[in-house]
């Protein structure tokens, strides 16, 4: 049915998307939202609890959230154990939003063998 949300009239049948990209950078929910600070999601010092929702929230939360977190951690741990990554043109890396967050273009990196692995 038609309703009003935040002072906006929402027609019946309207599609409403709550974007984690926007919520994770909203100034009302986070201190310094534009700074790279991944640890902020682990602390309780930001104004709104529950504003971190990388896989959605509620009844439609991503079914693969746990698996993808474990898989990504495992792959990154295996690769970064042997190599450091150095982006070739970090100034050309820009995020693109959609269903998932990704880079607008490929991110070219040099893999530099870690010194403790050269033996």
C-alpha positions in Angstrom: 0.0 0.0 0.0 1.1 3.6 -0.4 3.0 5.0 2.6 5.2 7.8 3.7 8.8 7.2 4.7 11.0 10.0 6.0 8.6 12.6 4.6 8.6 11.0 1.2 5.5 9.6 -0.3 6.1 6.0 -1.5 3.6 4.6 -4.0 2.3 1.0 -3.7 4.6 -1.5 -5.3 7.6 0.8 -5.3 11.1 -0.8 -5.2 13.1 0.4 -2.3 16.8 -0.3 -2.1 18.9 0.3 1.1 22.4 0.5 -0.1 25.2 -0.7 2.2 27.6 1.6 0.2 25.6 4.7 1.2 24.9 3.5 4.8 28.6 2.6 5.4 29.6 6.2 4.5 26.7 8.1 6.0 27.9 11.0 8.2 25.0 10.5 10.7 26.1 6.9 11.3 29.9 7.0 11.3 32.7 9.2 12.6 35.0 10.1 9.6 33.0 8.0 7.1 35.3 8.8 4.2 38.5 7.6 5.8 39.9 4.1 5.2 39.4 2.5 8.6 38.2 -1.1 8.4 38.5 -1.5 12.2 35.7 0.9 12.7 33.3 -1.9 12.0 34.7 -3.8 15.1 34.5 -0.9 17.5 31.4 0.4 19.3 32.4 4.1 19.2 30.2 5.2 16.2 26.8 6.8 16.6 24.6 4.0 15.3 24.8 0.3 16.1 23.8 -2.1 13.3 24.8 0.3 10.5 27.4 -2.2 9.3 25.6 -4.6 6.9 28.0 -5.9 4.3 25.7 -8.8 3.4 22.4 -7.2 4.0 20.3 -7.5 7.1 17.1 -9.0 8.3 15.1 -11.8 6.6 16.8 -11.3 3.2 20.5 -11.4 4.4 22.8 -13.1 1.9 22.7 -16.9 2.4 26.4 -17.1 1.4 27.7 -14.5 3.8 29.5 -16.9 6.1 30.9 -19.0 3.3 32.2 -15.9 1.3 33.8 -14.4 4.4 35.7 -17.7 5.1 36.6 -18.2 1.5 37.9 -14.7 0.9 39.9 -14.8 4.2 41.4 -18.1 3.3 42.4 -17.1 -0.3 43.9 -13.8 0.8 45.8 -15.4 3.7 47.3 -17.9 1.4 48.4 -15.4 -1.2 49.5 -12.6 1.1 51.6 -15.2 3.1 53.9 -15.3 0.1 53.4 -11.9 -1.6 52.8 -8.2 -1.0 50.6 -6.4 -3.5 51.5 -3.0 -4.9 48.8 -1.3 -7.1 50.4 0.0 -10.3 48.1 3.0 -10.6 46.2 3.4 -7.3 45.0 6.9 -8.3 42.9 5.3 -11.1 41.0 2.9 -8.7 37.4 4.1 -8.2 34.6 2.1 -6.6 31.5 1.3 -8.6 28.3 0.4 -6.7 25.7 -2.1 -7.7 24.5 -5.2 -6.0 28.1 -5.7 -5.0 30.9 -3.1 -4.6 33.7 -3.5 -7.2 36.2 -1.3 -9.0 35.2 0.5 -12.2 38.1 -1.1 -13.9 40.6 -3.8 -13.2 43.1 -3.2 -10.5 46.5 -4.1 -11.8 49.0 -5.0 -9.1 52.6 -6.2 -8.9 53.1 -9.1 -6.7 56.3 -8.8 -4.7 57.7 -11.9 -3.1 58.0 -11.5 0.6 61.6 -11.6 1.8 61.1 -14.4 4.2 60.0 -16.6 1.3 63.0 -16.1 -0.9 65.0 -19.1 0.6 
